[in-house]
Amino acid sequence: MQDIRNYYELLGVKRDASADEIKQSFRQLARKYHPDLNPGDKSAEDKFKDISEAYEILSDRSKRSQYDKFAGFWRKNRTKATPNNPPRDRSDEDDFGDDFNTFIDRLLGRKKEASPSGYYSDDAARTDAQAARTARNNERRNSRTGDSERPDRNTFAEAPSPVRPKNLEAELTLPLDKAYLGGRERITIQEDGRSLEVEMPPGMIPGQKIRLRGQGIAGGDLYLKINVSPHQFFRLEGINVHCQLPITPAEAVLGGFVEVPTLDGLVKISLPQSIASGQKLRLAGKGFPADDGKRGDQLLEIQIVVPKNPAPAERDLYQKLREIESFNPRLDLPIN
């Protein structure tokens, strides 16, 4: 009986791992093994293909359930198989009558032809498909010229010129959160109208180029330049994320805990007392991932915001504060 691939082991998670745990583990591994970060490393490219396939199965509840059932069926039959008791014929099992590769291809909707994806393509199948298309084109060409039926004609069929491999370039603009998380994106190549589905790595920054091997013209490569669209709150500079954090006058004077949006969700930080507008705070490790596995930082610029329409009780408190306050910010103005 054919062995199956253990997708849980490939992603380094337990069988009862949550969807968030699976997603986090895949992001870390994808960043480590992505072909564009390991040029020329065939083992890294193969590893990336394996973890991408594992994530595609385990991140989908229905596919994960079917995979678990298939794996359980496989383990059950392997345990029972002995020289005197070989595995029983599985042809009577409607769901699990395939070998593992066929089961996965069927589960993912794959066909034994060239896949549109930059990293899931089957090179052998693509070659066969191209050869078949070439043969059909030659047959149509011969039929039009009629050379096969009139050998006595003093004419010759033109041999088709070989198409040279050509690299292509395209641009892909992503929202900032999608550039941070990575994932599947569909792109259309203007030169020939092809539509490709590509697994993007997490932590893509503006200007970065993703190489899709063999997706250019006649076996050339496709270079995908990444653009990141502006975000309403975050601003990306390199691998660091910048933002302005609005706070109230009371929070500025007294300090205390406030919640701050990050790319990973809200986090609670402690403001120091007497903080000023324009002052910057640093949240370590809350930026984009770097090539060495570490992360950039998030820089918070403090912005003290005054209420436009304070409630009557608040206005009374501000009035009392003005009567008793001793602080004068204009006392030491450099006017002399």
N, C-alpha and C positions, 0 to 999 in steps of 0.2 A: 504494500500500500504506500502511495506517495506521501512523503512528509509534507506538513503544512508550515507556513511561515507564522511565527508567533509575533503578532503585531504588538502585543503588550510589551514583550521583551525588547523589540526594536525601538519603542518609544521610551523604554525604561520606566514603565508605570505598572501598578498592580492591576489585576483583572477587575477590581471594583473601583478603579480610579474614576473620579468625577470628570465631567466634560471640561471644566476649567483646568484640572491637573493635566489632562491629555493635551489641551491647547498650549499650556505653558511649556510642557516638555517638548512638544513639536517645535515651538518657536525657537527654543534654545538649540535644538539639534539642527534645525534648518539653517540657522545662522552659522553654525559650525561647519556644516558639510556642503553648503550651497556651492555649485560648480564655479560661479563667478568669484567666489572667495578662495577657491582651490584650483586655479587654472592648471590644466594638464594632469590633474590627479584623478585617474579613472576610478580608484577605490572610493574616493569621496563622492564622485558623481553617482556611482552605484548605490552608495549608502543613502544619498539624498533621494534617489528614486524609491528606495525601500521605505524610508520614513514617510515620504509623501503618500505612498500607497497606503501605509498603515494609518496615517492620519485621516485620509479620505474615508476609510472604512470605519474607524473608531469614533470619528467626530459626528457621524450620522447615526442616530439612534436605531433606525430600521436596519441599516447595513451592519451595524455592530451586533445587533441581536441575531441576524442570520449567520454572521461569522461565528459567534459564540456557539450557536446550535451546530454548525458544521464541525467546529473544533471538538465539541463534545462527542458528536457521532464518530469522528475520526479516532479519538482517544479510546472510545468504547470498543471499536472494532480492532484497533491495534492491540489492546489488552487481551482480547479473546483469541487473537491469531496465534496459532502454534503450528509446528510441522504437521501434526495430525489433525489440526483444526484450523485450516486456512481461513482468511477473512471471507465472509459470505459475499455472494454476488450482491452488489448494491443497486442492481438495475431496477429493483422493486421499490427503491426509495425515490419518490418524486422530487424531493428537495435536494438530495445529496447524491444523485447518481453520477455527478461529474467528478473528475479529479480536481485537485485544489486549484490549479491554474485556470482551468475552464470555469470552475465555480466563481472565482474572483473576477474573471473577464465578464462573465454573465452578470455578476452583481454590480459591476461598474459600468456596464453597458458598452464594453469595448468590442471592437471589431478587428478582425485580422487584416487590417489595412493600415495605411499610414495614419497615425493619430495626429490631430491638430496641435496637441500640446507640445511645447518646447522640450519637455523632459520625460514625457511618457511615450514617445514615438517608438515604434517597432521598426528598426532599420531594415531588417530582412523583409518584413511585410511591405515596407515602403518601396524597396527595390523591386519586389515582385509586381507591385501595383504599377510602378512606372514602366516596367518592361511590358506588362500587358497593354498599357495605354499606347506605348510606342508601336507594338505589333498591330493594334487595331488601326492606328493612324497610317501605317505603311500599307495595310490592306486597302484602306479607303483611297489612298493616293494611287495605288496600282489600278484600282477599279476605275478611277477617273481618267487616267492616262490611257488605259487599254493596252499597255505594253505587253501584258501577259497573253493577250489574245491575238496580237499582231506582231509576232517576232520578226517579220520581214521588214518592218519599218526601220528607216535609217535614223532613228532617234534614240536618245539616251535619257533615262530618268535622272534628275538632279539628285545627288546625294545630299541629305540634309546636313547643314553645318552644325558641328558640335556646339552645344551651349556651354559657355564657360561659367564656372562658379562665380557668383557675384554677391558681395556683402551688401546688406541693406541697413538703413537706419530708420528708426521710427521714434516717436515721442509718446510718452504716456503720462498724463497728468492725474495725480491722485490727491484726494483729500488727506489732510495731515494724519488723521487717525488711521486711515487705511495704509498710509506709508509706514506708520509705526507698527501696525499689527502684521502687515503682509497678507498673503492669501491669494486666492485664485482671481485672476483678472482676464477678461476677454478683450483682445485687440484685433483691429482690422488693418491689414497691410494694403496701403494705397496702390502699390505697384501692380499687384495681381488680384486684389480683392479678397485674399484669403482671410479667414477668421481663425485666430489662434487663442487657445485657453492656456494661460501660463501661471505657474505657481511662483508667486513673488516672495522673496525673503522678507523677514521683518526688518525694520530699521532702515528703510531706504531714504536717502537724503537727496536734495535737489542736485542735478548734474551727474548723479551716479548712472553708470551704464550697465545694463544687464545683457549678457551675451546668450543668445539662443542658438545653439549649434545646429547647423544644417537647415535652418529655417529661412535662409536667403534664397537667391536664385540659383538653381541647379546645384544645390548642395552647399552654397555659401552660408555665411552666418548672418543673423539678424541682431543688430545692436539696438537695444531699447533704452533710450535716454529718459530718465525719470524727472518729472517736474512735480512739485508739491504746491497745491493751491493754498492761498492765504487762509488762515483760521481766524475766527472772530476774537478768540481769547489768547491762544498760544502763538508765539513767533519762534520759528526754528532758525538757529544760527549754528551751523556745524551739527554737532550732536547734542548741543545744549538747547533747552527750551526756555524762552523768556515769556513773562506775562506781568501785567499790572494787577496788584491786589488792592481793591478798595476797602478801606476800613473807616470806622466812625471816629469823630474827635475823642469820644470817651475811650475807645479801644486804643487810640494812639497814646493817650495820657496814662491810662491804667494798665495797659497790656492785657494779657490773658489768652485764652485758647480761642482760635478761629479755625474754620474749615477752609481748605484750599483745594481747588480742582487740579488734578494731575492727569497725565495720560492713562494712569492706572485706576482713576477714580478719586474720590475725595479723601484727603488726609487731614488730620488735625495737627496744627502746630501751635507753639506758644510764642506770642508776640512779647518782645521786651517792653518795659515801660518807657514812656517818653520817646517813642519812635517817630521819625519825621518823614514827611513826604519825600520821595526820591531815594530814600534809603533802601538798600537791597539785602535780601535774605537768600540763602542758598539751601535748596533741598537736594542733598547728595543722592546720586543714583536714580533720579527721576526724569532723566532725559532719554535720548535715543541710544540704542545699543551700539557699542563700538566693535571693531574687528577683533579686539582681544578678549571679547566676552564681557567687558565691563560696560557701564552705562554713563552717559553724560549727566549733567545736573539740570535742575530747574531753578531759574533765578527769578525771584519775586521782587518787583519794584513797588514799594508802598505808595499808595495814593489815598490821602486823607480826603474824605468826601463829606461836605457839609449838607445837612438836610435842607431841602428847598422849602418845605412846608411843615415845620415842626408842630406837634400838637401843643395846645395851650399850656399843658402842664410842663412840657419840655421847654417851651419858651420862657416860662416863669423861672425854671431852674437855671437857664442860661442867663437870665437877667440877674438873679441872685449871685451867680458865679462872677459876672462882670463887676458887681459891686464889691466883691471881696478879693478878687484875684490880684496878685502882686506882680505877675509876670507881664513884661512889656517887651515884645519882640522888636520894637523900633528904637529901643534905648541906645543901642550901640551901632546905629547906621553910620557908615563911613562917609559922612558928608563934608568933613573938614580936611 
